[in-house]
Amino acid sequence: MSLRTAASRQSRLLLNSASRQSNNGLLRGSLNAMRTKTTLTALSSSRSNNAITTSPASANAIRSFSTTPRLGQALRRTPLYNLHLEKGAKMVPYAGWSMPVLYDGQSMTEAHNFVREKAGLFDVSHMRQHVFEGPGAVEFLETITPTDVTSIPAHESKLSAFLLPMTGGIVDDCIITRLTPDLFYIVTNAGRDAEDTAYLAEQLKTLNIPQCRHHIYPNRGLLALQGPHAAAILAEAMTKLDTLQHHTSQETSESALKNLKFGQSLFLQKDRSIWGFESSIIISRGGYTGEDGFEISLPGELTEQYANTILETGTPDRVRLIGLGPRDSLRLEAGMCLYGEDLDDTKTPVDASLNFIIPKNRRQSTGYHGHQVINAQLAKSAPFKKRVGIVVEGPAPARKGTQILGPGDDVIGVVTSGIPSPTLGKNIAMGYLDSEFVDLGKNGTDVGLSVRGKRREGKIVKMPFVPHKYYKGE
């Protein structure tokens, strides 16, 4: 099988993976349940005079590996729903939302490569946006996550995770951004919405920390502009939009944007005299593709205006709308986890090789959920698994559930995500080694993979598979 054929199968299996996750309520960026009949019928009725041209590979993928939403469940729509239809999106049910997986005339590989070479605009408004505020917010967040929240400077972000109290299992991964001393903006995953809501409500009740208030903003928009042209396009687009004022200085958004580095954010407002999160615009430098880029949180009613301005400014030669399908292959090349595939609540941050989200000053702490287990794992006095990256030989990729084999064909682990990499032209996979085999997880170690009943050779490699291109200053 050629890598091109394997890439076609990638789209089918991404959709298959999505179907499984829909019933389990799993999360980030994953392509959950997708069914062609529902999708194309809805699109046909909405766009009866503007038919969609679907490539055979994409059409077969949606037909074969899609599921209908739960009975009686109405799909939610992002602020860009009508724009997606206008641009020829193939809409699919995902985590209770109607979301674009691909656009007319695109293949998975073409869209993926366009982001790597130019820029892609993603609608990620389905992600859940939270605010924690008040003098007790730091204490609360330092209890439910392993993050040193106290030390996060204003306008900076950290990758983190909500943890189970006793086991340290990952309830959800999240991004924490400090906007002011007592105001924190957090983004979590759409597929974990119900679980996160219940978890946070229970923790707020159980911990009973005074003066910590939690708000959810389901109607805000969230755009992700990713790729090597992203910075230039956004800077130009901002000159065409209303001038915004920075929260803590007199800088306008245009000048502040030039100095923004990876992991930093701008907290912007049209009118400094009327300040509030609801009307604010937050621009954060980062993303889920490994490329330089930005995520833009903004009021729902402004989302389409900003998206259109970015698209018109960049022109189709430099920026295009990109769906959830290519987003998954981009994140795997970047070595990033997908909840429900690579993360779940049976795994700790140490199991998931996310030790970096636990700063040194918290590794002896007793103040965060699961610290007994996690600190013991860090000290190697308790067992842990190990997440690794693998390059797989042969034409067929190693998909989720593929057994990882050691010497003598002993099963030593399992693959959680695997694709033919459009950027590298080879098959890549991410998976876990069982606790008794973590010593085999060194880069350069040869392993086997049981692909279609045959042993394929593979090699453990350092992640990311494709180097990150985050902007960290000149």
Protein Blocks (a to p, Z undefined) as FASTA:
>chain_A
ZZklmmmmmmmmmmmmmmmmmmnopaehiacdddfklmmmmmmmmmmmlccdddfklmmm
mmmmcccddehiacdddfklmmmmmnopacddeehiacdfbdehiafklmmmmmmmmccc
ddfklpccdddedjklmmmmmmmpcbdfklpcghiacddddddfklopafbdcddddfbf
klccddddfklmmmmmmmmmmmmmmnopghiacdddfkbccdddedjklmmmmmmmmmmm
ccdddfkbcbdfklmmmmpcehiacdddfblklgcfklpccddeddjeopacddddddfk
lmmmmmmmmmmmnopmloccddfklmmmmmmmnopacehilgcfkbcfklnopmmmmcfk
lmmcckbghklmmmmmmnopaccddddddddedjbdcdehiacddehhiafbdcfbdcdd
fklopacddddddfklmmmmpghiacdddeehiacddddddddfbdcfbdebZZ
